[in-house]
Amino acid sequence: MQLIPFLDIDIHDIDAHPGKGEPGHQHFDLRFLFRLRTTEVSVVLQEEEVGGIEWRPVDRVTSPALREKLLKLPLQVEPETANASALIYNDRGEYLLHLRDYFPGQIWEPGMWSLLGGGREPQDATLEHTVRRELAEEAGLDLADLSPFGTEYASHDDGTTVPIAIYAGRWNGDPRELHLTEGVMLAWFTPDDLHRLRIADTTNDLVRRHAASLPPMQSGPEPEEQHLASPHGTVPNIIGVHLYLKRPDGTVLLGLRHPDSAFAPSTWHVLAGHCEQENAIAYLIREAKEEAGLHIERQDAELVHVVHHIGKPSNPPRMGLFFRARTWSGEPVLREPDKCTQWKFWDPAALPDDLVPYTRLAITKIQNGELYSETGWPA
């Protein structure tokens, strides 16, 4: 057992206890912190003073003041066994994960998604220095604000427990623009994506605990959870932005959606997405670059069709904007393999059977020179 130089004074009011002849008064609790070499300890409670005992991660300590003090304490372990990782998140509620190389027996957690970070080196004065150095070396990242969040107790291949100091920081950049020196790739994932990844249980739990600690995002319910107020009521319409990319030979670009996609899994679709807090053409240009490595100039984007469609009667209506790129640079590449597994140019006269229905309709209308169509609305 090791005594850590930490002292906290908790002051709270005690009600009067006439049976003991005690008036109301203030109680001062002096708190000391001990670091145990093992959790296999025998604890005998004074039942008249304590109602229970529980092991908790530091980030789940109930008292905000005590939690803040505990998180500021450095992880006291030997330099050769000390590790630190960065829990990086963005304003969309996504977390940055690192796909490690698949070298079994050579690296820890081969082929798994993990946090960026690594082991402490002699020149690192603190574990925050460790995580900042690792971010710079592995990805060229320099985050302005990093704050201690907790400790991940991961399991090494030999069964030993590895303590990893976790520092949380916010970043809203594009991971594909980083220079990655280790591993396969970096990508954003929401906590709801984690179940389909090869990821350690401790990392999974860490991400979910952090997400639960953040203020709720100001967003509406998922499409299937929304309901129209009335057949003639005013309701928001979701705006979808679509790329109609046609080569000189007349073939059109389609992508095969990932089997785990929430919308149209294992189905062909044009490059598309829901418009975010930016104008439609800006979104189209960004998505084309992020998803397929295509570069489109604003003046080359032309609106060629609008399809107003609806799925189930309870779903919100959607307005699909289809833009043609008069010219572009680059060949389609798989930049987001978790969303699209294949890009292919198709003859509009021989489109795949498993094509999103409203996309098939839009392509036909574009071929006919028609600007507007509807689908899915009740007769």
C-alpha positions in Angstrom: 0.0 0.0 0.0 1.2 3.5 -0.9 0.0 6.7 0.7 -0.5 9.5 -1.9 0.1 13.1 -0.7 -3.6 14.0 -1.2 -5.9 15.5 1.3 -9.5 16.5 0.9 -11.8 18.0 3.5 -15.6 17.4 3.1 -17.8 19.7 5.1 -21.5 18.8 5.5 -24.3 19.5 7.9 -25.5 16.9 10.5 -29.0 17.1 11.8 -29.7 17.3 15.5 -29.9 13.9 17.2 -31.9 14.4 20.5 -31.5 10.7 21.4 -27.8 11.2 21.7 -28.0 14.7 23.0 -26.4 16.1 19.9 -27.4 19.5 18.4 -27.2 20.2 14.7 -23.7 20.8 13.7 -21.2 20.6 10.8 -19.1 17.5 10.2 -15.6 17.7 8.8 -14.4 14.6 7.0 -10.6 14.4 6.3 -10.0 12.2 3.2 -6.7 10.5 2.5 -5.9 8.6 -0.7 -4.1 5.3 -0.7 -2.9 3.4 -3.8 -3.2 -0.3 -3.4 -0.8 -2.8 -5.1 -3.7 -5.2 -5.4 -7.5 -5.1 -5.1 -7.5 -8.3 -3.2 -8.0 -6.7 0.2 -10.3 -7.4 3.1 -12.5 -4.5 4.2 -14.5 -4.5 7.4 -17.2 -1.8 7.5 -18.3 0.1 10.5 -22.0 -0.4 9.8 -23.0 2.4 12.1 -20.9 4.8 9.9 -20.8 3.2 6.4 -23.6 1.6 4.5 -21.6 0.1 1.7 -18.4 0.0 -0.4 -17.8 -0.1 -4.1 -14.9 0.1 -6.5 -15.5 2.8 -9.2 -13.5 4.3 -12.0 -12.3 7.8 -11.1 -14.5 9.4 -13.7 -17.6 8.0 -12.0 -16.9 9.4 -8.6 -20.2 11.1 -7.5 -18.8 14.2 -5.9 -17.8 16.7 -8.6 -15.2 18.4 -6.4 -13.6 15.1 -5.4 -13.7 13.7 -8.9 -11.9 16.9 -10.2 -9.1 16.5 -7.6 -8.7 12.8 -8.3 -8.4 13.3 -12.1 -5.6 15.8 -11.6 -3.5 13.2 -9.9 -0.8 11.7 -12.1 -0.8 7.9 -12.6 1.9 6.7 -10.2 3.4 3.7 -11.9 6.9 2.8 -13.0 8.0 4.5 -16.3 8.6 1.3 -18.1 5.0 0.2 -17.5 3.2 3.6 -17.8 1.0 4.2 -20.8 -1.2 7.1 -21.9 -3.9 7.4 -24.6 -6.0 10.2 -26.0 -9.8 10.0 -26.1 -10.5 12.4 -29.0 -14.1 13.4 -29.8 -15.8 15.9 -32.0 -18.9 18.1 -31.9 -20.9 15.4 -33.7 -20.5 13.0 -30.8 -18.0 10.8 -32.7 -14.7 9.3 -31.4 -11.4 9.0 -33.2 -10.2 5.4 -33.3 -7.0 4.0 -34.7 -6.9 0.7 -36.6 -3.8 -1.1 -35.6 -1.6 -3.2 -37.9 -2.3 -6.9 -38.0 1.0 -8.2 -36.7 0.2 -11.0 -34.2 2.9 -11.5 -31.7 4.7 -8.3 -32.7 2.3 -5.6 -31.5 -0.4 -5.3 -28.8 -4.0 -5.7 -29.9 -3.2 -6.5 -33.6 -5.9 -5.6 -36.1 -8.1 -3.9 -33.5 -9.5 -0.4 -33.2 -8.0 1.5 -30.3 -7.1 5.0 -29.0 -4.0 6.8 -30.1 -1.3 6.6 -27.5 1.7 4.6 -26.2 4.2 4.0 -23.5 6.0 6.6 -21.4 9.6 7.3 -22.3 12.4 8.7 -20.1 12.1 12.2 -21.5 8.4 12.4 -20.6 8.1 14.5 -17.5 4.4 13.5 -17.1 1.9 11.2 -18.7 0.3 14.2 -20.4 3.7 14.7 -22.1 3.6 11.1 -23.1 0.2 11.3 -24.8 1.1 14.6 -26.5 4.4 13.1 -27.8 2.5 10.0 -29.1 -0.1 12.1 -30.9 2.6 14.2 -32.6 4.6 11.1 -33.6 1.8 8.9 -34.7 -0.5 11.4 -36.5 1.0 14.9 -36.4 -1.7 16.0 -34.0 -1.4 18.9 -31.5 -4.5 19.4 -29.4 -4.9 22.7 -27.5 -6.8 21.2 -24.6 -6.3 17.8 -23.1 -7.7 17.0 -19.7 -7.4 13.8 -17.5 -10.5 11.6 -17.8 -9.6 8.4 -16.0 -7.6 5.2 -16.3 -8.2 2.2 -18.6 -7.1 -1.1 -17.1 -6.4 -3.1 -20.2 -5.3 -6.7 -20.4 -2.0 -7.6 -22.0 -1.5 -10.7 -24.0 0.2 -12.4 -21.0 -2.8 -11.7 -18.8 -1.3 -8.9 -16.9 -3.2 -5.7 -16.3 -1.9 -2.6 -18.0 -2.9 0.8 -16.5 -3.4 3.5 -19.2 -3.9 7.1 -18.3 -6.7 8.6 -20.5 -6.7 12.2 -21.5 -9.7 13.6 -23.3 -9.6 16.3 -26.0 -12.0 17.8 -28.6 -11.0 18.0 -32.3 -13.1 18.6 -35.4 -10.7 17.8 -38.2 -10.6 15.3 -41.0 -8.5 12.3 -39.9 -7.7 11.4 -43.6 -5.7 14.6 -43.8 -3.3 13.5 -41.0 0.0 11.9 -41.7 -0.4 8.5 -40.0 3.0 6.8 -39.2 1.7 3.7 -37.4 -1.3 1.4 -38.0 -3.7 1.3 -40.9 -6.1 4.2 -40.6 -7.9 6.7 -38.4 -11.7 7.1 -38.5 -14.6 8.7 -36.6 -17.1 6.4 -34.9 -20.2 7.0 -32.7 -20.7 4.9 -29.6 -23.5 3.1 -31.4 -20.9 2.0 -34.1 -18.7 0.2 -31.6 -20.6 -3.1 -31.5 -19.4 -3.9 -35.0 -15.7 -3.2 -34.5 -12.9 -5.4 -33.1 -12.3 -3.3 -30.0 -11.3 -4.1 -26.5 -14.1 -4.2 -24.0 -12.2 -1.7 -21.7 -11.9 0.8 -24.6 -15.6 0.3 -25.6 -16.6 0.9 -22.0 -14.4 4.0 -21.8 -15.9 5.6 -24.9 -19.4 5.0 -23.7 -18.7 6.4 -20.2 -17.2 9.5 -21.7 -20.2 9.9 -24.1 -22.6 9.6 -21.2 -20.7 12.4 -19.3 -21.2 14.9 -22.2 -24.3 17.2 -22.4 -26.9 15.7 -24.6 -26.6 16.8 -28.3 -29.3 19.1 -29.6 -30.6 16.9 -32.3 -34.0 15.4 -33.2 -34.9 11.7 -33.0 -33.9 9.2 -35.6 -36.0 9.2 -38.8 -37.9 6.0 -37.8 -38.8 7.6 -34.4 -40.3 10.7 -35.9 -44.0 10.9 -36.7 -46.0 13.3 -38.8 -48.3 15.6 -36.8 -51.1 15.4 -39.3 -51.5 14.7 -43.1 -51.5 18.4 -43.7 -49.4 19.7 -40.8 -46.1 21.7 -41.3 -43.2 19.3 -40.6 -39.4 19.5 -41.3 -38.2 17.9 -44.5 -34.8 16.2 -44.4 -32.5 17.4 -47.2 -30.4 14.7 -49.0 -27.6 15.8 -51.3 -26.7 13.3 -54.1 -23.9 13.2 -56.7 -24.9 12.2 -60.2 -21.4 11.5 -61.7 -21.6 10.6 -65.4 -18.5 9.8 -67.5 -18.2 10.7 -71.2 -19.2 7.1 -72.1 -22.5 7.6 -70.3 -21.9 5.4 -67.3 -23.0 6.6 -63.9 -21.1 6.2 -60.6 -22.7 4.0 -57.9 -21.5 2.8 -54.5 -22.3 -0.5 -52.8 -23.3 0.3 -49.2 -21.8 -1.5 -46.3 -23.8 -4.6 -45.0 -24.0 -2.9 -41.6 -25.4 0.4 -42.9 -28.5 1.6 -41.1 -30.0 2.7 -44.5 -30.1 0.3 -47.5 -27.4 -2.2 -46.4 -25.7 -4.1 -49.3 -27.6 -1.9 -51.8 -26.2 0.3 -54.6 -26.7 4.0 -54.3 -25.2 7.3 -55.6 -22.7 9.1 -53.3 -25.1 10.9 -50.9 -25.7 12.2 -47.4 -27.9 14.4 -45.3 -27.2 18.1 -45.6 -25.6 19.4 -42.4 -25.0 22.9 -41.2 -23.8 24.1 -44.6 -25.2 24.8 -48.0 -26.0 21.9 -50.3 -23.2 22.5 -52.8 -20.5 22.9 -50.1 -21.7 19.7 -48.6 -21.6 17.9 -51.9 -18.0 19.0 -52.5 -16.9 18.0 -49.1 -18.6 14.6 -49.2 -17.3 13.8 -52.6 -13.7 14.4 -51.3 -14.2 12.6 -48.0 -16.0 9.5 -49.3 -14.4 9.0 -52.7 -11.4 11.3 -53.1 -13.1 13.3 -55.9 -12.4 17.0 -56.3 -15.3 19.2 -57.6 -15.3 22.9 -58.0 -18.4 24.9 -57.0 -19.0 26.3 -60.5 -19.0 22.7 -61.9 -22.0 21.5 -59.8 -25.3 21.7 -61.5 -28.7 20.8 -60.0 -30.3 18.2 -62.4 -33.1 16.7 -60.4 -35.2 16.9 -57.2 -37.1 13.9 -55.8 -39.6 14.4 -53.0 -39.9 11.0 -51.4 -41.2 9.3 -48.2 -40.6 5.8 -46.9 -43.0 4.4 -44.3 -46.0 6.7 -43.5 -44.5 7.5 -40.1 -41.2 8.6 -41.6 -40.4 12.3 -42.2 -40.5 13.5 -45.9 -37.2 13.9 -47.7 -36.1 16.2 -50.4 -33.3 14.6 -52.5 -31.2 17.1 -54.5 -29.2 15.5 -57.3 -26.3 17.5 -58.6 -24.3 16.7 -61.7 -20.6 17.4 -61.8 -19.8 18.9 -65.2 -16.2 18.1 -64.6 -14.1 16.8 -61.8 -10.6 15.5 -60.9 -9.6 12.2 -59.4 -10.8 8.6 -59.6 -13.2 7.1 -57.0 -11.4 5.5 -54.1 -12.8 3.9 -51.0 -12.1 6.6 -48.4 -14.8 5.3 -46.0 -14.9 1.5 -46.2 -17.2 1.3 -43.2 -19.9 3.0 -45.3 -19.2 2.0 -48.9 -17.4 -1.2 -50.0 -17.2 -0.7 -53.7 -17.4 2.1 -56.4 -18.4 1.2 -59.9 -19.7 3.0 -63.0 -22.9 1.5 -64.4 -24.7 1.8 -67.7 -28.0 3.6 -67.0 -29.8 1.1 -69.2 -28.5 -1.8 -67.2 -28.6 -0.7 -63.5 -28.2 -3.3 -60.7 -31.3 -4.9 -59.4 -30.4 -4.0 -55.8 -30.5 -0.2 -56.3 -32.2 2.2 -53.9 -35.7 2.7 -55.5 -35.8 6.5 -55.4 -32.3 6.6 -56.9 -33.4 4.4 -59.8 -36.3 6.8 -60.4 -34.1 9.9 -60.2 -31.6 8.4 -62.7 -34.4 7.6 -65.2 -35.8 11.1 -64.8 -32.4 12.7 -65.3 -32.0 10.7 -68.5 -35.3 12.0 -69.7 -34.4 15.6 -68.8 -37.1 15.9 -66.1 -36.3 18.1 -63.1 -38.8 16.9 -60.5 -40.4 13.6 -59.3 -42.2 12.1 -56.3 -42.3 8.7 -54.7 -43.7 7.0 -51.7 -46.5 9.4 -51.0 -50.0 8.0 -50.3 -52.4 8.3 -53.3 
